[in-house]
Amino acid sequence: MRSVQKGLMAAGVGMAVNIVLAIVKIVTGVLGNSYALIADGIESSTDIISSLVVWTGLKISTIPPDDDHPYGHGKAESISAIIVSLALFAAAAFIAVESIRELHAPRHTPAWFTLVVLALVVAIKETLFRFVSRVGHQLNSTAVQSDAWHHRADASTSAAAFIGISIALIGGKGYERADDWAALFACAVILFNGYRILRVAVNDIMDTAAPDPLQKEILAISASVPGVVRIEKCRTRKSGLGLLVELHVEVDGDLTVRRGHEIAHEVSDRLKSSSLPVQFVMVHIEPAPKVQPPPKPL
């Protein structure tokens, strides 16, 4: 539960920061004649929604299993990551359309003070990305990591706007639209990040197996239990912040049913008490094949 609270805290911090930054960027963009900065503020507004979605998904994922959801509600976390990625696609499409429209409209050179605001925004958003990303990796949370990349996308759009406005100010007359081209470049960055998030989240929904290093740790812990002869099968899938594990464990076929049951429980208990994010373990006991003695020499 403490790990979930860390994820909720990270999403909450992101929402608070994005509310302030969205207002500052849109107001500064209007006053400073910078559409790239206005577009950046709009993208920050989608960040508020995405952080709220992540917060909600994490909350739902903590609901205990019930009759209708015997494996829990962990998939809500992956679903929230998919929604965040779709929000990124929508933000990129909106900014692209508006930037193209602005390319054909009369423009004024952006004001110099927009650069100061953008420099502060990039520093804040990059710091927020590193903080949320660290929490996401600690929790192995796709949704929290997707929220972190949303912050990185915002930092990228702000950096692109900074470059575009700098070109417009240095170049003078004829370079006013560098601001809009910068916004279009930022769209490509947002789309790329959205694709990255969507791919990981869809893999979670499709029950993609855990990475090989993690599976090897599961096999090593399981095989260390006294009485285990061999791990015949190991299946894993991610659900929320944890892993669901199914094992086929081979034991001496002459053992009693009771002893085989005790070994299965020991395997399950060791995995759940380890440092791995294992939440559920299903152990199937099988008799190990008898070793045939070598043939006697003639």
NORKAPE-V786053 format. One record per residue. N is the residue number from 1. RES is the residue in one letter. D_CENTER is the distance of its C-alpha to the mean C-alpha in Angstrom with 1 decimal. Layout:
N_RES_D_CENTER + N_RES_D_CENTER
//
This chain:
1_M_18.6 + 2_R_18.4 + 3_S_14.8 + 4_V_13.9 + 5_Q_16.0 + 6_K_14.2 + 7_G_11.0 + 8_L_13.4 + 9_M_15.2 + 10_A_12.4 + 11_A_11.7 + 12_G_15.5 + 13_V_16.2 + 14_G_14.0 + 15_M_16.1 + 16_A_19.3 + 17_V_18.9 + 18_N_18.0 + 19_I_21.0 + 20_V_23.3 + 21_L_22.1 + 22_A_22.2 + 23_I_25.8 + 24_V_26.9 + 25_K_25.7 + 26_I_27.2 + 27_V_30.4 + 28_T_30.7 + 29_G_30.1 + 30_V_32.9 + 31_L_35.3 + 32_G_34.6 + 33_N_34.8 + 34_S_31.4 + 35_Y_29.5 + 36_A_26.7 + 37_L_26.2 + 38_I_26.6 + 39_A_24.0 + 40_D_21.7 + 41_G_22.4 + 42_I_21.7 + 43_E_18.2 + 44_S_17.8 + 45_S_19.0 + 46_T_16.2 + 47_D_13.8 + 48_I_15.8 + 49_I_15.3 + 50_S_11.5 + 51_S_11.5 + 52_L_14.1 + 53_V_12.3 + 54_V_9.3 + 55_W_12.4 + 56_T_14.2 + 57_G_11.8 + 58_L_11.6 + 59_K_15.4 + 60_I_16.1 + 61_S_14.3 + 62_T_16.8 + 63_I_19.8 + 64_P_21.9 + 65_P_23.0 + 66_D_25.9 + 67_D_28.4 + 68_D_26.4 + 69_H_23.0 + 70_P_24.3 + 71_Y_21.0 + 72_G_19.5 + 73_H_17.0 + 74_G_13.7 + 75_K_12.8 + 76_A_12.6 + 77_E_9.1 + 78_S_8.2 + 79_I_10.8 + 80_S_9.4 + 81_A_6.3 + 82_I_9.3 + 83_I_11.4 + 84_V_9.3 + 85_S_9.6 + 86_L_13.2 + 87_A_13.9 + 88_L_13.2 + 89_F_15.6 + 90_A_18.1 + 91_A_18.1 + 92_A_18.7 + 93_A_21.5 + 94_F_23.1 + 95_I_23.2 + 96_A_24.6 + 97_V_27.3 + 98_E_28.4 + 99_S_28.5 + 100_I_30.7 + 101_R_32.9 + 102_E_33.3 + 103_L_34.4 + 104_H_37.6 + 105_A_38.3 + 106_P_40.5 + 107_R_38.5 + 108_H_39.3 + 109_T_38.2 + 110_P_35.3 + 111_A_36.4 + 112_W_35.9 + 113_F_34.3 + 114_T_31.2 + 115_L_30.5 + 116_V_30.6 + 117_V_28.1 + 118_L_25.7 + 119_A_26.1 + 120_L_25.2 + 121_V_22.2 + 122_V_20.8 + 123_A_21.5 + 124_I_19.9 + 125_K_16.7 + 126_E_16.3 + 127_T_17.0 + 128_L_14.5 + 129_F_11.7 + 130_R_12.9 + 131_F_13.2 + 132_V_9.8 + 133_S_8.2 + 134_R_10.9 + 135_V_10.3 + 136_G_6.6 + 137_H_8.4 + 138_Q_11.3 + 139_L_10.0 + 140_N_8.1 + 141_S_5.6 + 142_T_2.9 + 143_A_4.0 + 144_V_4.8 + 145_Q_2.9 + 146_S_3.4 + 147_D_6.4 + 148_A_7.2 + 149_W_7.6 + 150_H_9.6 + 151_H_11.7 + 152_R_12.3 + 153_A_13.3 + 154_D_15.6 + 155_A_17.0 + 156_S_17.7 + 157_T_19.6 + 158_S_21.5 + 159_A_22.5 + 160_A_23.6 + 161_A_25.6 + 162_F_27.1 + 163_I_28.3 + 164_G_29.7 + 165_I_31.5 + 166_S_32.9 + 167_I_34.3 + 168_A_35.8 + 169_L_37.4 + 170_I_38.8 + 171_G_39.9 + 172_G_41.5 + 173_K_43.1 + 174_G_41.6 + 175_Y_38.1 + 176_E_37.0 + 177_R_34.6 + 178_A_32.6 + 179_D_30.5 + 180_D_29.7 + 181_W_29.0 + 182_A_26.5 + 183_A_24.7 + 184_L_24.8 + 185_F_23.3 + 186_A_20.4 + 187_C_19.8 + 188_A_19.3 + 189_V_16.7 + 190_I_14.8 + 191_L_15.3 + 192_F_14.1 + 193_N_10.7 + 194_G_10.6 + 195_Y_11.6 + 196_R_9.1 + 197_I_6.2 + 198_L_9.0 + 199_R_10.1 + 200_V_7.4 + 201_A_7.4 + 202_V_11.1 + 203_N_11.6 + 204_D_10.5 + 205_I_12.8 + 206_M_15.4 + 207_D_15.5 + 208_T_15.0 + 209_A_16.5 + 210_A_15.0 + 211_P_15.5 + 212_D_19.3 + 213_P_19.4 + 214_L_17.9 + 215_Q_20.4 + 216_K_23.2 + 217_E_22.7 + 218_I_22.9 + 219_L_26.0 + 220_A_27.6 + 221_I_27.3 + 222_S_28.6 + 223_A_31.4 + 224_S_32.6 + 225_V_33.8 + 226_P_37.6 + 227_G_38.9 + 228_V_36.0 + 229_V_37.6 + 230_R_34.7 + 231_I_31.2 + 232_E_31.9 + 233_K_28.5 + 234_C_25.0 + 235_R_22.3 + 236_T_18.8 + 237_R_15.9 + 238_K_12.6 + 239_S_12.9 + 240_G_10.9 + 241_L_10.7 + 242_G_13.6 + 243_L_15.5 + 244_L_18.5 + 245_V_21.2 + 246_E_24.4 + 247_L_27.2 + 248_H_30.7 + 249_V_32.7 + 250_E_36.3 + 251_V_38.9 + 252_D_42.7 + 253_G_44.1 + 254_D_47.1 + 255_L_45.0 + 256_T_45.5 + 257_V_43.0 + 258_R_42.6 + 259_R_41.8 + 260_G_39.2 + 261_H_37.6 + 262_E_37.6 + 263_I_35.9 + 264_A_33.1 + 265_H_32.5 + 266_E_32.6 + 267_V_29.9 + 268_S_27.7 + 269_D_28.4 + 270_R_27.8 + 271_L_24.3 + 272_K_23.4 + 273_S_25.0 + 274_S_23.4 + 275_S_20.6 + 276_L_18.3 + 277_P_15.9 + 278_V_18.4 + 279_Q_19.1 + 280_F_21.5 + 281_V_24.1 + 282_M_26.7 + 283_V_29.5 + 284_H_32.2 + 285_I_35.3 + 286_E_37.4 + 287_P_40.7 + 288_A_40.6 + 289_P_43.1 + 290_K_46.4 + 291_V_47.3 + 292_Q_50.5 + 293_P_53.2 + 294_P_54.4 + 295_P_57.6 + 296_K_60.8 + 297_P_62.8 + 298_L_65.8
//
